[in-house]
Amino acid sequence: MNGGAWVSENIPRTLSAGATITHTFATTYDFSAVGTYTIKAVVDYASDPVRANDTLTVFVKQLDNQPIDLTTPFVENFDAAPQQEFLTAQTGLTTLDRF
């Protein structure tokens, strides 16, 4: 997590080629603080002939979602955001952390 110490757990069953598994780690992590978290998952299987596809990296962004007072006028200045293009799944807009 965020380049910190690795958490290593064994999966007690065989995972066939092309199969998927959902694993819940015994070691948990608190994502409640505002910030961006980098999660890297790696499969370490010594006899795997294709080790190039053993790693997945995901970014999780916890936003500071303060309540909005709808009794007064509210304006969000999207024009202040830089031009952006997303070619993969993206949630949120760079520099506009409310979205």
C-alpha positions in Angstrom: 0.0 0.0 0.0 1.5 3.3 -1.1 4.9 1.7 -1.4 4.9 0.5 2.2 5.6 -3.0 3.5 4.1 -5.9 1.5 1.2 -7.9 2.9 1.6 -11.5 1.9 -1.1 -14.1 2.1 -1.5 -17.6 0.6 -4.5 -18.7 -1.3 -5.2 -22.3 -0.2 -6.4 -23.6 -3.6 -5.3 -24.0 -7.2 -6.1 -21.2 -9.6 -6.4 -22.3 -13.2 -5.2 -20.3 -16.2 -7.8 -17.6 -17.0 -9.7 -18.1 -13.8 -10.4 -15.4 -11.3 -10.7 -15.3 -7.5 -12.0 -12.8 -5.0 -9.8 -12.8 -1.9 -10.4 -10.9 1.3 -7.2 -10.1 3.1 -6.9 -10.8 6.8 -4.8 -7.7 7.1 -7.0 -4.6 6.6 -6.2 -1.0 5.6 -8.0 2.2 6.6 -8.9 4.2 3.5 -10.9 6.9 5.3 -8.3 9.6 5.3 -8.4 12.0 2.3 -5.8 11.2 -0.2 -4.7 9.0 -3.1 -3.9 5.4 -2.4 -1.8 3.1 -4.6 -2.6 -0.6 -4.3 -0.4 -3.1 -6.0 -1.3 -6.8 -6.1 1.2 -9.4 -7.2 0.8 -13.1 -7.8 4.1 -14.9 -6.9 4.0 -18.4 -8.4 7.5 -19.7 -9.1 6.5 -22.1 -12.0 4.3 -19.5 -13.8 5.7 -19.5 -17.4 4.3 -15.9 -18.1 5.4 -13.7 -15.2 4.7 -10.5 -17.2 1.0 -10.5 -16.2 1.3 -11.1 -12.5 0.9 -7.5 -11.2 -2.1 -5.2 -11.0 -1.9 -1.6 -9.8 -5.0 0.4 -8.8 -5.4 3.9 -7.6 -8.1 4.8 -5.1 -8.8 8.4 -4.3 -10.7 9.3 -1.1 -12.2 12.8 -1.6 -12.9 15.5 1.0 -16.6 15.6 0.5 -17.8 18.4 2.7 -21.5 19.0 2.8 -22.9 21.6 0.4 -25.3 24.3 1.7 -28.1 24.3 -0.8 -29.8 27.3 0.8 -27.3 29.6 -0.8 -26.1 29.9 -4.4 -23.5 27.4 -5.3 -21.2 27.6 -8.3 -18.6 25.1 -9.5 -16.0 26.5 -11.8 -15.3 23.7 -14.3 -13.5 26.2 -16.6 -10.7 26.4 -14.0 -9.9 22.7 -14.5 -7.2 21.8 -17.0 -8.2 20.1 -20.3 -8.3 16.4 -19.7 -8.6 13.2 -21.7 -9.3 9.8 -20.2 -8.5 6.7 -22.1 -9.2 4.2 -19.3 -11.8 4.0 -16.5 -11.7 7.2 -14.5 -13.8 8.5 -11.6 -13.3 12.1 -10.7 -11.6 15.1 -12.4 -8.0 16.2 -11.9 -7.8 19.3 -9.7 -11.6 19.2 -9.0 -11.6 16.8 -6.1 -15.3 17.1 -5.5 -16.0 15.2 -8.7 
